[in-house]
Amino acid sequence: MALQFPDIDPVALSLGPLEIRWYALAYLAGFLLGWRYALFLAGKDEGKGQAITKTQIDDFLPWGIMGVIFGGRLGYVLFYQTSYFMQNPLEIFKIWHGGMSFHGGVLGMMVAMAAYSWHGKSSLLRLTDLVSCAAPIGLFFGRLANFVNGELFGRATDAPWGMVFPRGGEMPRHPSQLYEAVLEGLVLFGVLALLARKESLRNKPGVLTGIFLMGYGLARVIVEFFREPDIQLGLIADAVTMGQILSVPMVLCGLILFFYAGRKQAVS
């Protein structure tokens, strides 16, 4: 007996021609709650040396939003749907139709953080640590939105929790969006929240960022074994998905950063 996909309207609120979708609300919730959590973490070290201040977090928020949106969309265009958007270039700007790449969003956020740190003469790695601790909040809501949209579902399964998705045919499938919400969102947030309580780690800028990159990369590689490959790409070399290919460099960069920052003398 397969579970049936719940009858959820992807449109949360309709006001005449204006539609407010759960997907957009998920992004809004991620940004707002992530911002508030970053402010909370910044308050722990406010007034200490090169620590990021609450004012700097407020100032950086618009930079971060633009980095995620532009990077996420550009990453989706380049990594997943290049041929389609070359034929339909105006579709690139219709982000309300969906289609965002997390890996592209990470690159966009990195550019935004580097630009802001240079502009505001603040510590780049201290900023990336705060953003990394808050990022799983957005990942959690984003994956829930994927589930509500009935997109990015998993591979066929005979597991008792397999679910029949409207666009997934008659076979029950892994609700891989929920797997990702748990691993990339709840678990990764919990791990980073516990580690961020240690002042010794907060005083080694880059350590928390390295842990985030490794944690997300590993979680994504694992879940991709249960997630249906993108139909336009399929399995690359009949073995791996694009998501796994893009996640491996994250793990390696996180590992390098973790050991590099961990070996440096703590700063306050």
C-alpha positions in Angstrom: 0.0 0.0 0.0 1.6 3.2 -1.2 1.1 6.5 0.4 -0.8 9.1 -1.7 0.7 12.5 -2.2 -1.3 15.0 0.0 -3.6 17.3 -1.9 -1.7 20.6 -1.3 -2.2 23.6 -3.5 1.3 25.1 -4.3 -0.5 28.5 -4.3 -0.8 29.6 -0.7 -2.9 32.7 -1.4 -4.5 34.0 -4.5 -5.6 37.6 -4.7 -7.0 38.1 -8.2 -4.1 38.0 -10.7 -1.6 37.9 -7.7 -0.5 34.5 -6.5 1.6 33.9 -3.4 3.2 30.4 -3.6 4.5 28.3 -0.8 7.8 28.2 -2.7 8.2 32.0 -2.3 7.1 31.8 1.4 9.7 29.2 2.0 12.4 31.5 0.8 11.0 34.3 2.9 10.9 32.2 6.0 14.4 31.0 5.4 15.9 34.4 5.0 14.0 35.9 7.9 14.7 33.1 10.4 18.2 32.7 9.2 18.8 36.5 9.6 17.4 36.3 13.2 19.6 33.3 14.1 22.7 35.0 12.7 21.9 38.0 14.8 21.6 35.7 17.8 25.0 34.2 17.1 26.6 37.5 16.4 25.4 38.7 19.8 27.5 36.1 21.6 30.8 37.7 20.4 29.8 41.3 19.9 32.5 43.7 21.0 35.3 41.1 20.7 38.1 41.9 18.3 37.1 41.2 14.6 33.7 39.7 15.4 30.9 40.4 13.1 28.4 42.9 14.6 24.6 42.8 14.5 24.7 45.9 12.4 26.9 44.2 9.9 24.5 41.3 9.7 21.7 43.7 9.0 23.7 45.4 6.3 24.7 42.2 4.7 21.2 40.7 4.4 20.3 42.4 1.1 23.7 41.3 -0.3 23.0 37.7 0.7 19.5 37.6 -0.7 20.7 38.8 -4.1 23.6 36.4 -4.0 21.3 33.4 -3.3 18.7 34.3 -5.9 21.0 35.3 -8.8 23.5 32.5 -8.0 20.8 29.9 -7.6 19.1 30.8 -10.8 22.3 31.1 -12.8 23.5 27.7 -11.4 20.2 26.0 -12.5 20.6 27.5 -16.0 24.2 26.4 -16.3 24.2 23.1 -14.5 20.8 21.6 -15.3 18.9 23.3 -18.2 21.4 25.0 -20.5 19.9 23.9 -23.8 16.3 24.8 -22.8 17.2 28.3 -21.6 19.3 28.9 -24.7 16.1 28.3 -26.7 13.9 30.2 -24.3 16.1 33.0 -22.8 13.3 35.0 -21.4 12.4 32.1 -19.1 15.6 32.7 -17.2 13.9 35.6 -15.5 10.7 33.8 -14.5 12.0 32.5 -11.2 8.4 32.1 -9.9 8.2 29.0 -12.2 10.8 27.3 -10.0 14.2 26.1 -10.9 17.0 27.0 -8.4 20.3 25.3 -7.8 21.6 25.1 -4.3 25.2 24.8 -5.5 24.7 27.9 -7.7 23.2 29.7 -4.6 26.3 28.8 -2.6 28.6 30.3 -5.3 26.4 33.4 -5.4 26.5 33.7 -1.6 30.3 33.3 -1.6 30.6 36.2 -4.1 28.2 38.3 -2.0 30.1 37.6 1.2 33.5 38.3 -0.4 32.3 41.5 -1.9 30.7 42.7 1.3 33.7 41.8 3.4 36.0 43.7 1.0 33.5 46.7 1.0 33.0 46.7 4.8 36.5 45.6 5.7 35.1 42.8 7.8 36.4 39.3 8.4 35.3 37.0 5.6 35.6 33.7 7.4 33.8 35.0 10.5 30.9 36.1 8.2 30.9 32.7 6.4 30.7 31.0 9.8 27.6 32.9 10.7 25.9 32.3 7.4 26.9 28.6 7.4 25.2 28.1 10.7 22.0 29.8 9.5 21.9 28.2 6.0 20.3 24.9 7.1 17.2 26.9 8.2 16.7 28.0 4.6 17.5 24.5 3.3 14.8 23.0 5.6 12.1 25.3 4.3 13.2 25.0 0.7 13.0 21.2 0.7 9.6 21.4 2.3 8.5 23.7 -0.6 9.9 21.1 -3.1 7.7 18.5 -1.5 4.6 20.8 -1.6 5.3 21.4 -5.3 5.6 17.6 -5.9 9.0 18.1 -7.5 12.4 16.6 -7.1 10.8 13.3 -5.9 12.7 10.1 -5.3 13.3 6.9 -7.2 10.8 4.1 -7.3 10.6 2.1 -4.1 8.7 -0.7 -2.4 9.3 0.8 1.0 6.1 1.2 3.1 6.6 4.9 3.1 6.8 5.1 -0.7 4.6 7.8 -2.1 2.8 8.2 -5.4 3.6 11.7 -6.7 1.3 13.4 -9.3 4.1 13.8 -11.8 6.0 10.6 -10.9 3.8 8.0 -12.6 2.0 5.2 -10.9 5.0 3.8 -9.0 5.5 4.8 -5.3 8.7 6.8 -4.8 11.0 7.9 -2.0 9.9 11.2 -0.6 13.5 12.4 -1.0 12.6 16.0 -0.4 11.8 15.1 3.2 15.0 13.1 3.5 16.9 16.3 2.4 14.8 18.5 4.8 15.9 16.3 7.7 19.6 15.8 6.8 20.4 19.1 5.1 18.1 21.1 7.4 17.4 19.7 10.8 20.4 17.5 11.4 23.0 19.9 9.9 21.4 22.8 11.8 21.6 20.8 15.1 25.2 19.8 14.6 26.3 23.4 13.8 24.2 24.9 16.6 25.9 22.6 19.2 29.4 23.4 17.8 28.7 27.1 17.6 28.1 27.1 21.4 31.9 26.5 21.8 33.8 29.7 22.0 37.0 27.9 21.1 35.5 27.0 17.7 33.9 30.4 17.1 37.4 31.9 17.6 38.8 29.8 14.8 37.1 31.4 11.8 36.4 29.0 9.0 36.0 25.8 11.1 32.2 26.1 11.2 32.1 26.9 7.5 34.2 23.8 6.7 31.9 21.6 8.7 28.9 23.0 6.9 30.4 22.4 3.5 31.3 18.8 4.4 28.0 18.2 6.1 25.9 19.4 3.3 28.0 17.8 0.6 27.9 14.4 2.3 24.1 14.6 3.0 23.5 15.5 -0.6 25.6 12.7 -2.0 23.7 10.2 0.2 20.2 11.4 -0.6 21.0 11.5 -4.3 21.0 7.7 -4.2 17.3 7.9 -3.4 16.4 10.9 -5.5 15.3 10.5 -9.1 18.0 11.9 -11.4 17.1 15.0 -13.4 15.2 13.8 -16.4 17.1 16.0 -18.9 20.5 14.7 -17.5 19.8 11.2 -16.1 22.7 9.3 -14.6 26.1 10.6 -15.7 28.3 7.8 -16.9 25.4 5.5 -15.8 26.6 5.9 -12.2 26.3 9.4 -10.6 24.0 12.4 -10.6 24.9 16.0 -11.3 24.1 16.8 -7.7 26.7 14.3 -6.5 29.3 15.6 -8.9 28.7 19.2 -7.7 28.8 18.1 -4.0 32.1 16.3 -4.0 34.1 19.6 -4.4 32.1 21.0 -1.5 33.2 18.2 0.7 36.9 18.6 -0.4 36.8 22.4 0.1 35.2 21.9 3.5 37.8 19.4 4.5 40.7 21.7 3.5 39.1 24.7 5.2 38.4 22.7 8.4 42.0 21.7 8.8 43.4 25.0 7.7 41.3 27.0 10.1 41.7 24.4 12.9 45.4 24.6 12.8 45.5 28.4 13.1 45.8 30.1 16.4 42.5 31.1 17.9 41.6 34.8 17.5 39.3 36.8 19.7 
